[in-house]
Amino acid sequence: MPEGVIGRLRIVHYGHPALRERATPLGRVTRDVKDLVRRMAELMRGAAGLGLAANQVGIPRRVAVVQMEEELAALVNPEIVSAKGNEPAVEGCLSLPRLYGEVVRPAEVVVRARDLSGRRVEIAAQGLLARVLCHEVDHLNGKLFIDLVEESTLYWLVVPATEKAEQVIQPTTLEEALRVFSSAQAASSGDG
Ligand code: ZN
């Protein structure tokens, strides 16, 4: 990672090539990796997300941050080693803002990874945390929730201009959603 890159990181949206890349494993946890993780954690908290993979900041390396109950965990080279059951639930993604839809995920998973001190960690997770872990590992493999979504359940969450009005759910199709993201991406290319 070239010097100075970390501070300028931002969450990239659908259409950015890093989101479709299979991230490469990390070797030693260097100071650059720790800086990357710190910055990813800031971006994730700022966006009120539950997880963020390095692909989502344009860096296809195998590291993700995940909100566990109280603490935030950094997972280096995470792998799902077992999965059980199937559970549908509504899911969204910081790289596909305002788009939501139902995805069937394992109800329980076991994930192995390394932490920032290089120690092996094993996380047994259920429900929402299992879902977040699967979603982040998918990102590291270049996969997005829209690849798995039950298309008839896709919707935009329309956030009202005034706080008093209620949020509105607007059904959409995958085709329309991708068109919206592609034109937004085209409009923003050039601003870095
Ligand atoms: Zn995501």
Boltz pocket constraint, residues with backbone or C-beta under 6 A from the ligand:
constraints:
  - pocket:
      binder: B
      contacts: [[A, 51], [A, 92], [A, 93], [A, 94], [A, 95], [A, 135], [A, 139]]
      max_distance: 6.0
